[in-house]
Amino acid sequence: MTDEHVETYAQDFRSYCIGGLLALVLTGLAFGLVIFEILPHFERLLALAVLAIAQIIVHFRYFLHIGWHSHRDDLQLVLFTSLILFLMVGGTIWILFNLHERMM
């Protein structure tokens, strides 16, 4: 192996270790919020949503190696997939609430 390969493996390993540690910390914070009921209900839900978004960013950055300055195709793929998921989930929730209102 050349020195470049060793350095690349070391950088990847460092990235995985940092990502794993951050993921564990974020997961522990989320479990701690729910178990110990530190915040009121609504604030707890907001905090969990923020922690979930942070968890997604950590996974994209450290495990999938997708960042704002990475390959443009990868980032566009992730953004398009997020848009489609948002439309599907939002549309489903909209339809379910509409049906709920009609049944009342």
C-alpha positions in Angstrom: 0.0 0.0 0.0 1.1 3.5 -0.7 1.2 6.4 1.7 -1.8 7.9 -0.1 -4.0 4.8 0.6 -3.0 4.7 4.2 -3.8 8.3 4.6 -7.2 7.8 2.9 -8.0 4.8 5.1 -7.0 6.8 8.2 -9.3 9.7 7.2 -12.2 7.4 6.5 -11.7 5.6 9.9 -11.5 9.0 11.7 -14.7 10.1 9.9 -16.5 6.9 10.9 -15.4 7.2 14.5 -16.5 10.8 14.8 -19.8 10.0 13.1 -20.4 7.0 15.4 -19.6 9.0 18.5 -21.9 11.9 17.4 -24.7 9.4 16.5 -24.4 7.8 19.9 -24.5 11.2 21.7 -27.5 12.4 19.7 -29.4 9.1 20.3 -28.5 9.2 24.0 -29.8 12.8 24.2 -33.1 11.8 22.6 -33.6 8.8 24.9 -32.7 11.0 27.9 -35.3 13.6 26.9 -38.0 11.0 26.7 -37.1 8.9 29.7 -36.4 11.7 32.2 -39.1 14.1 30.9 -36.9 17.1 31.3 -38.9 19.4 29.1 -42.7 20.0 28.7 -44.4 17.9 26.1 -44.4 20.4 23.2 -40.8 21.5 23.8 -39.8 17.9 24.0 -41.3 17.2 20.6 -39.5 20.2 19.1 -36.2 19.1 20.7 -36.7 15.5 19.4 -37.3 16.9 15.9 -34.1 19.0 16.1 -32.1 16.0 17.3 -33.6 13.9 14.5 -32.5 16.4 11.9 -29.1 16.6 13.4 -28.9 12.8 13.3 -29.8 12.8 9.6 -27.1 15.4 8.9 -24.5 13.4 10.9 -25.3 10.2 8.9 -25.2 12.1 5.5 -21.9 13.7 6.4 -19.9 11.1 8.2 -21.3 7.8 6.9 -22.5 8.6 3.4 -19.9 11.3 2.8 -22.4 13.7 1.4 -21.7 17.3 2.3 -22.5 20.7 0.8 -19.2 20.6 -1.1 -19.3 17.0 -2.2 -20.2 15.7 -5.6 -23.1 17.7 -7.0 -24.9 14.6 -8.3 -25.0 13.0 -4.8 -26.4 16.2 -3.2 -29.0 16.6 -5.9 -30.1 13.0 -5.5 -30.5 13.5 -1.7 -32.4 16.7 -2.1 -34.7 15.3 -4.8 -35.4 12.2 -2.7 -36.2 14.5 0.3 -38.6 16.5 -1.8 -40.4 13.4 -3.0 -40.7 12.0 0.5 -41.9 15.4 1.8 -44.6 15.5 -0.9 -45.7 11.9 -0.2 -45.9 12.3 3.6 -47.4 15.8 3.4 -50.0 14.6 0.9 -50.9 11.6 3.0 -51.3 13.7 6.1 -53.4 16.2 4.2 -55.7 13.5 2.9 -56.1 11.8 6.3 -57.0 15.1 8.0 -59.4 15.9 5.2 -61.1 12.5 5.6 -61.2 13.0 9.4 -62.9 16.3 9.0 -65.5 14.9 6.6 -66.3 12.0 9.0 -67.1 14.4 11.9 
